[in-house]
Amino acid sequence: MSFSSKRRLIRTLADIGPIRLQRRLRYELRQRLDRGLHPRLATAWACGISNVPQWLPLFEGLEVQSLPLPAPAEPHSVSFHFLQLEQELSWPIRWNDTNWPRLWQFHLHYFDWAREWLEFALISGFWPDQAEVLEPLLDHWIKANPPCRGDGWHSYTISLRTRNWIWLFRCCPKLATPNRLHSLWQQLCWLQSHPEHCHGGNHWLENLTALALGGLQFKGPLAQAMHRRAMRLLEQELASQLLADGGHEERSASYHLLMLDRLVELACSLAVINGERPSWLVGSIEAMTFWVKAVRLEGGAAPRFNDSAVDASPPLEEVRSFAEGYLQQRPAFSDLRGSIVQLAATDPTPLALAPSALLSVPAVVTDLPVTGWTLLRPGHGWELAFKCGVPCPPHLPPHVHSDQLSLELSYRGQWVLSEAGTSVYGNSPERAYERSGAAHNVLQLGLADLSGEIQWIEPVEVWGGFRAARKARPRDRQSGVLNDGSCFAAGSHDGFDRFGASHVRRLHLSDARLNQISLTVDDMVITRRSLHVRQWWHLAPGISDCLLDGLVLEAPTAEEIHTSWHTTWFSEGFGQRTPRQSFCISGRLPRGEHQLRITLPLFVASL
């Protein structure tokens, strides 16, 4: 291992901290011990020796009695399609195969596909053809996945699968056989004994919401203790993970939406089963819903900073309507979420909401200072998102990107300038690129090594698939509306300090009209040594490179200026990479103070 790699590893571990490292060590050690035991011994150690509590008669209003499941039939093969990859698996299927991408295998174990079949039936009035294999798949999963064997017993997959099984059993009581209920309870007990609090973030929230929901479904002291413990820990964790501006600490719109969806689902269940609306839970949903409304762009998209695959979470509009339906006690859809809200809306008087939760008309400038995002909306459908903030919690870098001072621009819900996005997880060249500064609309500084190759500095030192060492801290954040009606956002960070340089970026939107606007980007760099520089402009797919024909660069003190076009990609979701054009301005900055100004009049009549 090289010196730089060792330094990077040490910095990463230092940020994680000794307490979380100790938790991670215990978690990994427990996994190894489990794999060395017979499944029955591992189950007894994790779950104890006890009878399965009684399954409570709940949610009668969800039962789809008019939509009986098709008669079960064992197929010759079963086809699954997610993450843009379709696999036809021969029966009996293999639930764990090293030839598949691991994320695809995780999705197989989630049973989200079964929930999609249920949603289809609720909305359309009939089951999809695949539903005839639902019961065989449930029973085969139990038979083929003994405890502690394979990804099906990973705490994260258990969290998602148990939730999906609960709603399947509630909507189709015929599915709740003794053997399946035994497995459901066993999985919940296993999850409780294998918590992911060493990871924190969305994984730990997934664990806790699954346990809180699962404990509500059964009768008896063990189930009640499971529920109460999960609720206590969830309250503590939300107080820690939710930011003062309503955002989730991982600063990813996708994971924020996913967590909000889980909390609303749990809150509705509490209202239906116990008639409870805990103030801390309502307040968390309220704050997170405000954040969703604040970042929502026309058409229902959201800024794509950090990991941002749209298929990592339910659509923004569905989650927003779900949360508002709970807060205002009015269902909005005929799907499962709408049905759950309908059952929870027993009180005709809406909850007393804070004024921020009722935000509906976006302001010209919306600043989320703790999240570190600023939204500029000068009118006529133009929206710009600017990132200048804490990249991620020090201990939680899996979903962070090196996108400090990046921007995205959209017009009437269509991207004009955009990040690369997130198309893949794991350790791969594609993942490394999508997390790097080069995949974002940023200015980069670099040093030439002895061979003459330029090493570009990452303000957030992303490495591996889910790691980061140094993480630049924001400073000098500003935003506002000027007297002429134009608006701006600006900021800096300390990511270049150790190289004797600093960078301040200011974005200015003016002359907003139908189909056109003027964007000015000022990059001020002060350096005590000669540095290479490059600035990226990533066009969205379908945007012609003619859009930048009017670009004017003013860089009086820069040297060796070159421009070039590159074919890169835009990722809407996992496994999706659409070619697009990216413009790069590069050069060299001698020692001193420099101002690079880009003036770009934009006209997008074709959108």
N, C-alpha and C positions, 0 to 999 in steps of 0.2 A: 504494500500500500504506500503510495507517495506521501510526501510530507503534507501537501495541500489536501489530500483526501483524509489524512489523519486529523488535520486541523478542522476540516469541515465536519467530520464525525464527532469530534470532541465538542464543537460548538453546538451541534444538534442535540447531543446528549445533555449538555449543560442546560440548554433551554427546556428540555423535557423535565429535568429536575430529579433528585434522588427518590422522592416519594413515588412519583409516577413510574420511574424505572423499577423500583421495588415491586410495585403492583404488576407491572408488565412481566417481570421475572416470575412472580408467583403464578400469574395467568398461564404463561408458557410452560412452566413446570407442571402445573396441574394438567395441561393438555397432554404432555408426554406421559405422565403417570396414568391417565385415563386410557391412553392407547395401549398401555402395557397390561391392562386388566381385562378380564372377561367382561363383556357388556353387562352381564347381570351384576357383577361386583361393582362396576363403575356406576351403574344405575342406583344400586343400594347406597353407595357412598354419597352420591349427589342428591338423591331423592328421598332417602330414608325408606323404611318399611312401613307403609301405611296404605289403607284402602283409598281408592279414588273417591273424592268427595262427590256428593250428589250434584248433578247438573241441574241448575235452577230453571224453572219455566219462565222465560223472559222474552221480551220483544215479540209478543204474539202478533203485533201489527206488521212485522216484517215478513211473516210467512207467506210464501207465494203459492198458496193452495191451488190457485187457478192455473199454475204453471208446473205441473208435475214433471220431474226429471224424466228424460228418456230411459227406457229400460237399459240397465247396464249391459255392456257387451265387451268382451275382451277382444281387442283389435289385433291385426297382424303387425301394425306399426302405428306410431303416434308422431305427428308432426308438430314441432314447436318453432315459433318465430319470434325472436326478440333480439335487440341490439343489432338489427339489420342482418342477422344470420339465422337461416332456417336449417333445422336438422330434423330429418325423419329417422326416428329411433325404432328399431324393431322390438317387438314384444317378446318377452318381458324386457322393459327398457333398462339401460344402465344409468343410474342416477349420478355416478361419479366416473368421469373419464378424463384422463390426463391429456387427451388429444383436443379437448374443447378449451376455449378461453375460460379462465376461471370465473370471470364475471358472468359469462353466459351460464356456466354451471350453477352459480349462485342464484341466478334468475329462475332456473329450473326448480330449485328447492324453495324459492319464495312462495310459489303457488299464486303469484299475481295473475298468471294466465287463467286460473280457475275463477278468480274474482272478476276478471274481464268477461268470462262466459256468463257469470251471474248478472253483471251490469247489463250485458247485451239482452238477457232475458227480461230484466225489469223494464228496460226502455222499449224494446221491440215487441214484447208480448210472447216471444217463443224462444226456446233454447237453441243455441247453435248446434250444428251436427256433432261437433266434438264432445258435447256434454254427455254422450252415452258412455264415454270412457272415464268420466269423473270418479265414479265409485271404484272401479278397478285401480285407478291411479292412486287414490287415497290409500287403499288397502295394500297396494304394492309398495308404496313409499314406506309404510310402517314395517312391512316384512323385509324389505331390502336395505333398510337403513337402521341397523341396531344402534343403540346409544354409543356415542363417542366415536362413531365410524363415519368418516367422510364429511363433506361440506354441509350436509344436511343438519349436522349437530354443531355447526358454528353458531355462536350466540347471536350473531346478526341475522342469519337466515332463520333461526328459530323465532326471533322477534317478529319478523315479517310473516312467516308462515302461520304461527299461532293466531295472529290477528285475522288472517284470511280464512283460516278454518273456522274461527268463531262466527264470522259473518255468514259463511256457507251453512254452518249448522243452524244458525238462527233463522235464516231465510228458508232453509230446506230441512226441517226437523228430521226427516227420514234419514239424512246423512249422519245424524248424531247417534251412531251405534255404540254399544258399550266398548268395543275394541278401539274405536276411533277416539272416544272420550278418554279412555285410559291413556292412549298415546298423547293426546293434547295435554292432559294433566302432567304426564311424565316430562314432556318437553318444557312446560312452564317451570316445573321444579328444577330441571336441569339448567334452565336459563338463570334461575335465581341463584344457583350455586356456581355459575360460571359468568359472573358479571363482567362487562367491558368497561368498568370504571377506570381501568388503566389507560384506555384510549380517550375517554371523555367524549365531548362533542356529540354529534348526531348519533353515534353508535350507542352511547350510554343512555341518551334520551329514548332511543328505540327500545332498548331493554326495559327501561322503567315504564314507559307507556304500555308496552305489551304485558308486563307483569301486573300493572294496575288494572288494565282491562280484563286480563285473564282471571285475576282473583275475584272479580265481580261475578263471574259466570257460575261459580260453584258455591255450595253451601258448606258451612262448617268452619271451625277455628283455624285450620291450616290455610284455607283460601282467604279468610278474612285477614289473617296475619300477612299473607303475601300481598294483598291489596294495600293494607295500611302502611306497610313498610315501603312499598314502591311509591305511594303517594307522598310519604314524608321525604324520601330521597329526591323525588321529582320536584317538590317545592324548593328544596335546597339547591338543586342543580339549575333550575330555571332562574333563580335569583342570581346565580353565578354566570350562566351562559347567555342570558338575554342582556343586550346592551341598553344604555339609557335612551337611545333613539328608537328602540323597538326591534333592532336587527338581531340576528343570531350571531354568535361570536365567530363562526367560521367565515362569515362575510361572503356567502354564496347564495344567490337567489334560489337556486335549485334546492339546497338543503334547508333554507329558511322555509320554503313552501312545504317541503316534506314534513318538517317538524310541526308546523302550524296545523297541517292536516291531521297529524296524529293527536295533537292536543285537543282539537275540536271533536274528533271522534270519541276520545275519552270523556270530554266534558259532556257531550250529549248522553253518553252511556250513564254517567253519574246522575244526570238529571232524570233519566227514565227510570233507573233502578232504585236510587236512593232519594230522589228529589233534591239532590245537592247541587249547588253552584258555588264551589269554593272561591272566595274573593281573589286569592292569589292566582288561581287558574284562569278565572275570567279576565283578570288584569293582564296576564301574560298574553292571552288570545287577543285582547283589545290592542295591546301595544304592537304585537306582531302583525295584526291586520292593518293598523295604521302604516306600518313600514311597507307592506305590500302595496297599498294604495299610493304611497309616496314614490315608489320606484317603478310602478306600472307605466309602461309606455303604450302608446296607441296600438291597438290590435292585441293587447294582452301579453306582450313580450316584457322582458326585464333586462337590465344591464348584464353583460356576460363576463363580469370580472370574476377571477378565480375559477374554480371548476363550475361549469355552467351547462352541462348537457340537459336539454329540456326534457328528455325521457328519464331523467333521474328523479323526477317528481311529477305529481299530477299537474295539469295545466293551471296556470295562475288564476284564470277566471273561475275555474271550478273550486279552487281552494278559497279564493276570496268570497265567493257566493256561499260556500259552506260555512265559513267563519261568520259572515254577516247574518246568515240564516240563524245560527246559534245565538249570536249577540242580540239580534232583533226578534228572535223567536218567530221566524217565518221561513218555511222551506222555499227553495228556488228551483229545484229540479225534480224530476221523477225518478232519478237513479237512486242508488243505495244511500248516498249522502243525503239527498233530499228526504228520503223516507226516515232516516235516523233523526234528522232535524225535526221532522213532523212529529215524531213521537216525543221528542224532548220539549216541544213548544206547548207545554201544558198551561203556562201562565200567560194570559192574554196581554199582560203589561210588559212591554219590552224592558230590558235591563237599562239602568241609568248609565249611559256611556259618557266617557270623557269627550270633550269637544274634538280632540285630535282623532278619535276613532271614527268620527263622522266626516272626515276629510273627503271631499268628492271632486272639487275643482282644483287641479294642480296649480301651484303658484309659479310665477316666472322663474324663481330660484327656490329650489328645495334642497336644503343642506342637511345631510345626516352625518354630523361631525364625528360620532363614535364609530359608525360603520366606515366613514371615510369616503362617502360618495356624495357628489353634488350633481343635481339634475337642473339643467337650464332649459326652459320652455318659453322661448320668446314669442310663440304664437304661430298660426298658420300651419300647424302640424309638425314643426321642427322641434326636435328633442335631442339634447346632448347630455351624455353622462361622463363625468370626470372623476377619476379615482385619486385621492390623496389622503391616505389614512393608514392606520395600523394594518399590516397585511393579514395577520392572523394572530391568535394567541400564541405566545412563545412555545408552549408545549404541544401545539396542535397544528402542524404544518401540512397534513396530507392533501388538502384541497387548495393550497395557496399557489398563486402564480407570481412571476416577476413582472407585475403590470403597474408599478407605481407611476403615477402621472399619465396614465393612459386615458384615452377618450374613445367614445363611441358616438356616432351621429346617426339619427334616423329621421325619416320624413314620412309622416302619416302611417306609422307602423312598419315601414320598410327600411331595412338597414342601408345606409350609404357608406359609412366607415365603421368597421367592426373588428373585434378580436377574432382570433382563429377559433376560439371555443374549445370544447372538450369532446374528443371522439373516442378516447381509449383510456383505460386505467392500466396499471402495471408498469413495469420497467421496460421501456421501448424507446427507439429514436423518435417515434411520433409523439409519445407522451413528453419526452424531453423538450421537443420543439414547442409544443403547445403551452408548456409552462414557462418557457423562456421569454425574455424581453422581445426577441425578434418576432414573436407571434402577436405582438400588441402594438398599438399606435403610440410608441414611445420614442424618446431620444435616448440613444445609448452612447456611452463613452468606453473606450478600449485602449489597451496597451499592446504594443508589438513585442513579441517574444524574440529570442535570439535568432530564430529561423525566419523572422519577419512576419509570422502569422499573427493576426490581431486577436487578442483574447478580450472578448467583450465582457464588461463588468455587469454582473447581475445584482441590482440593489437588494433583491431577495435571492439568496443563493440556493435555488432549487436543485435538488439532485435525487437520484433514484426515482422511484415512481411516486413516493409520497413523503419525501423528506425536504427539509430546508435548514440551512445553517444560519448565517447572518440574515437578519430581517430588518430592512430599512425602516426607520421611524419617521413619521410625517412632521412637518413644521411649516409655519407661516401660511396656514390655510386661510383663504379669503374667498368671498363670493359676494355678488350683489347686482343690483340694477342701477344703471347710470341714468343721468338726467335726460338723455336723449332716447331712453327706452331700451337701449341695448343692455346686455347682461354679460357677466364675466365670472370665471372661477380661476383660482390660482393656488399654487402651493409648491412646496419643496420637500426634500427628505435628506437624511444623513447617509444615504447609501454610497456616496462617493467621497465622503470625508477622509477615509483612511488612505485615499489615493491623492489627497491634496486638491480636491476639486469639489465644486458645489453646482447644483442645477436648480433653477427656479423656472417653472412653466406657468404661463398665463394664457388662458383661452378667452376670446372675446367674440361674441355673436352679435351681429348688427344687421340692420336693413332686412329684417325678416319679412318676406312676402310670400304670396302663393308661388310655389315651385322654386323659389330662390332665396338665398341668404348669403351673408358674407362671414367667413370664419377667419379669424386672425389668431395665430399661435406664436407667442413670443417665448423663446427658450434662452434664458440668460445663464451662461456658464462662466465660472471663475475657476482657473486652474493654475497650479504652481509648477506644472510640468506639461510638456507637449503630449497631447492625447488625440487619439482618433475619435471621430464622431460619426454617427449615422442616425437618421430619423426615418421612421417607417410610417407609411400611409397605406393601410390595407382597405381596399375597396370590397364591398359586399358582392356576392355573385350576381351577375347580370348587370352590374354597373360598368359602363364603358370607361376605358382609361381616358377618354376625351373629357371626362368630368374634371380632370386636373389640368386641362389645357391652360386655364387662366391662372394657375399657381405662380405666385411671384415670391422668390426667395431673396432676402436681404441678409447677407452674411459678410460684411466688409472686412472682418479680421480673420475669417476662416481661409484655409489654404487647400489646394488640390480638391476642389469640389467636383463631385461626379454624381450623376443620376443614373438609375437603372430600374428596369421593370423585372419583376419576378413572378412566376406562377406559383402561388401558395394555395392554401385551402381554407375553406370556411366550414366549420362543423356545427350542424344544428343539433346533433345528438350522437350517441354512441354508434360507432361504425359508419358514420356519415361524414364524408369529406367531399365538398363541392369545390372544384377549381375556381380560383378568382385571381385577380391581378393585384399586386402589391408594388408600391412605388417606394424606392429607397434613395435618400439623399445622403451622400457620405463625403467625408473630407477629413482635414486635420486642423486641430486647434493648437496654436503655439501657446506658450505660457502667457497668461494675462486674462483680461476680461473680454467676453464675447457676447454678442446678441445675435441670435438667428431669428429672423422674423419671416413667417410664412403668411402671406395674404392670399386667401383662396375664395373667390366668388363662385358660389355653387348654383347651378341651374339643373333641375332634375325633372324636366317636363315629361320625360318618358316613364316615370314611376306612376 
